[in-house]
Amino acid sequence: MAQQENNDSRKVILASTSPRRRKLFSLITDSFVCMSPDVDESTVSGLGAEGRCRTLAEMKCRHIHEQYPDDIVVACDTVVDLDSKILEKPVSFEDAYNMIKSISGRSHRVHTGVCIMKGDLEESYVSTSSVEFYEIPDDDITAYCMTDEPYDKAGAYGIHAWAARYIKSIDGDYYSIMGLPVSSIYQCLARKFY
């Protein structure tokens, strides 16, 4: 795909400034730019976890697409879902502690909504994976929540970081759990947008 991009003027925009998503998207192509979408996430309510992440991905994508309609725009949004309750980014120590405690020894789902637009073309979908944790000792949860790590992550954890030592099983796409389903985006771009 990278070779195709070098032969034409097509531009690919990742509607995110997340370093993690940038790194993952570089597995798809090395020719892209990142832009931060201006989206008020508080306006999305009354939807389940899957509907929320898909709608937010579409909003992010549309915001950039309206400015650059001839370019390929890719946006994602990730939601952690425990028994149909959305676990947002924690706002306090207590919030982070309660989130990690609630998923300790249990399974939950992680949904990543994806939206891709170019001109009149649009594709959006949700990639869902299940994650099961071993029991996490209370002292480990406390120590973890005293670091900066939980507070910029949905569900208070990143699967590739501290939480890795407690992952019992994964059913689905590891990269989707990280926030950008690499293979499905690559396949969608190759099938529909290139």
C-alpha positions as CSV (number, residue, x, y, z in Angstrom):
1,M,0.0,0.0,0.0
2,A,2.9,2.4,0.8
3,Q,4.2,2.0,-2.7
4,Q,0.8,2.9,-4.2
5,E,0.7,6.1,-2.2
6,N,4.2,7.1,-3.4
7,N,2.9,6.9,-7.0
8,D,0.0,9.4,-6.6
9,S,-1.1,12.5,-4.7
10,R,-3.5,10.7,-2.4
11,K,-3.3,11.8,1.2
12,V,-4.3,9.8,4.3
13,I,-5.3,11.6,7.5
14,L,-5.6,9.9,10.9
15,A,-8.1,11.8,12.9
16,S,-6.2,11.4,16.1
17,T,-3.1,12.8,17.8
18,S,-2.8,9.8,20.2
19,P,0.8,8.5,20.1
20,R,-0.4,5.0,20.5
21,R,-2.8,5.2,17.5
22,R,-0.1,7.0,15.4
23,K,2.2,4.1,16.1
24,L,-0.4,1.5,15.2
25,F,-1.4,3.3,12.0
26,S,2.2,3.3,10.9
27,L,1.9,-0.5,10.6
28,I,-0.7,0.2,7.8
29,T,1.2,3.0,6.0
30,D,4.1,5.3,6.6
31,S,2.6,8.0,4.5
32,F,-0.1,9.8,6.6
33,V,-0.7,12.9,8.7
34,C,-2.4,13.2,12.1
35,M,-5.0,15.8,12.9
36,S,-7.0,16.4,16.0
37,P,-10.8,16.4,15.5
38,D,-12.8,19.0,17.4
39,V,-15.7,16.9,18.8
40,D,-17.8,17.4,21.9
41,E,-18.1,13.8,23.2
42,S,-20.6,14.9,25.8
43,T,-23.2,15.3,23.1
44,V,-23.4,11.6,22.5
45,S,-25.7,10.0,25.1
46,G,-28.4,7.3,25.2
47,L,-26.4,4.9,23.2
48,G,-25.0,1.5,24.2
49,A,-21.2,1.0,24.2
50,E,-21.1,-0.1,20.5
51,G,-23.3,2.7,19.3
52,R,-21.3,5.2,21.3
53,C,-17.9,4.3,19.9
54,R,-19.2,4.0,16.4
55,T,-21.0,7.4,16.6
56,L,-17.9,9.1,18.1
57,A,-15.7,7.6,15.4
58,E,-18.1,8.9,12.7
59,M,-18.1,12.4,14.3
60,K,-14.3,12.6,14.5
61,C,-14.0,11.4,10.9
62,R,-16.7,13.8,9.6
63,H,-15.1,16.8,11.3
64,I,-11.8,16.2,9.4
65,H,-13.5,15.0,6.2
66,E,-15.4,18.3,5.9
67,Q,-12.2,20.1,5.7
68,Y,-10.4,17.6,3.5
69,P,-13.1,15.9,1.4
70,D,-10.7,14.5,-1.2
71,D,-8.4,12.8,1.2
72,I,-8.8,9.5,3.0
73,V,-9.7,10.1,6.7
74,V,-9.6,7.4,9.3
75,A,-11.0,7.8,12.8
76,C,-11.4,5.5,15.8
77,D,-13.0,5.6,19.2
78,T,-12.6,2.9,21.9
79,V,-15.0,2.0,24.7
80,V,-14.6,-0.5,27.6
81,D,-17.9,-2.3,28.4
82,L,-18.5,-4.2,31.6
83,D,-21.9,-5.7,31.8
84,S,-23.3,-3.1,29.4
85,K,-21.8,-0.3,31.6
86,I,-19.3,2.0,29.8
87,L,-16.0,2.5,31.7
88,E,-14.7,5.9,30.7
89,K,-11.3,7.4,31.5
90,P,-11.1,7.7,35.3
91,V,-11.2,11.1,36.8
92,S,-9.7,10.3,40.2
93,F,-7.8,7.7,42.2
94,E,-11.0,6.3,43.6
95,D,-12.5,6.1,40.1
96,A,-9.5,4.3,38.7
97,Y,-9.3,1.9,41.6
98,N,-13.0,1.0,41.3
99,M,-12.6,0.4,37.6
100,I,-9.7,-2.0,37.9
101,K,-11.3,-3.7,40.9
102,S,-14.5,-4.2,38.9
103,I,-12.7,-6.0,36.0
104,S,-10.3,-8.0,38.3
105,G,-11.0,-11.7,37.8
106,R,-13.7,-11.1,35.2
107,S,-14.3,-10.7,31.5
108,H,-15.4,-7.6,29.8
109,R,-15.6,-6.3,26.2
110,V,-13.7,-3.6,24.4
111,H,-15.3,-2.0,21.4
112,T,-13.4,0.1,18.9
113,G,-15.5,2.1,16.4
114,V,-13.9,2.8,13.1
115,C,-15.0,5.3,10.4
116,I,-13.2,5.9,7.0
117,M,-14.3,8.6,4.6
118,K,-13.1,9.8,1.2
119,G,-15.3,11.9,-1.1
120,D,-18.7,10.2,-1.2
121,L,-17.3,6.9,0.2
122,E,-17.9,6.0,3.8
123,E,-17.4,2.9,5.8
124,S,-18.0,2.5,9.5
125,Y,-18.0,-0.5,11.8
126,V,-17.3,-1.7,15.3
127,S,-14.5,-4.2,16.2
128,T,-15.4,-6.0,19.5
129,S,-13.0,-8.2,21.6
130,S,-13.3,-9.8,25.0
131,V,-10.7,-9.6,27.7
132,E,-10.5,-11.7,30.8
133,F,-8.3,-10.7,33.8
134,Y,-6.8,-12.8,36.5
135,E,-7.6,-11.6,40.0
136,I,-5.5,-8.5,40.8
137,P,-4.3,-8.1,44.4
138,D,-5.6,-4.9,46.1
139,D,-2.1,-3.7,46.9
140,D,-1.2,-3.9,43.2
141,I,-4.3,-2.0,42.2
142,T,-3.5,0.7,44.7
143,A,0.1,1.0,43.6
144,Y,-1.0,1.1,39.9
145,C,-3.6,3.8,40.5
146,M,-0.9,6.0,42.2
147,T,0.9,6.2,38.8
148,D,-0.1,8.4,35.9
149,E,-0.9,5.5,33.7
150,P,-4.7,4.8,34.3
151,Y,-5.9,8.3,33.7
152,D,-5.8,8.7,30.0
153,K,-7.2,5.3,29.2
154,A,-10.7,4.0,28.8
155,G,-11.3,1.5,31.5
156,A,-8.2,2.7,33.3
157,Y,-5.8,0.3,31.6
158,G,-3.8,-0.3,28.5
159,I,-3.5,-3.9,27.5
160,H,0.1,-3.4,26.3
161,A,1.3,-1.9,29.6
162,W,0.9,-2.7,33.3
163,A,-2.3,-4.7,32.8
164,A,-0.4,-7.2,30.6
165,R,0.7,-9.1,33.6
166,Y,-2.9,-9.9,34.5
167,I,-4.4,-10.7,31.2
168,K,-5.8,-14.3,31.3
169,S,-7.2,-14.4,27.8
170,I,-8.2,-12.4,24.8
171,D,-10.9,-13.3,22.3
172,G,-10.6,-10.9,19.3
173,D,-8.2,-8.4,17.9
174,Y,-5.4,-7.3,20.2
175,Y,-4.7,-4.1,18.3
176,S,-8.4,-3.2,18.4
177,I,-8.2,-3.4,22.2
178,M,-5.2,-1.0,22.0
179,G,-7.5,1.4,20.1
180,L,-6.9,0.8,16.3
181,P,-7.8,-2.5,14.6
182,V,-4.8,-2.6,12.2
183,S,-5.8,-5.6,10.0
184,S,-9.5,-4.7,9.5
185,I,-8.6,-1.0,8.6
186,Y,-5.9,-2.2,6.2
187,Q,-8.3,-4.6,4.5
188,C,-11.0,-2.0,4.3
189,L,-8.6,0.6,2.8
190,A,-7.3,-1.9,0.3
191,R,-10.8,-3.1,-0.7
192,K,-12.7,0.1,-0.9
193,F,-10.5,3.2,-0.8
194,Y,-7.4,2.3,-3.0
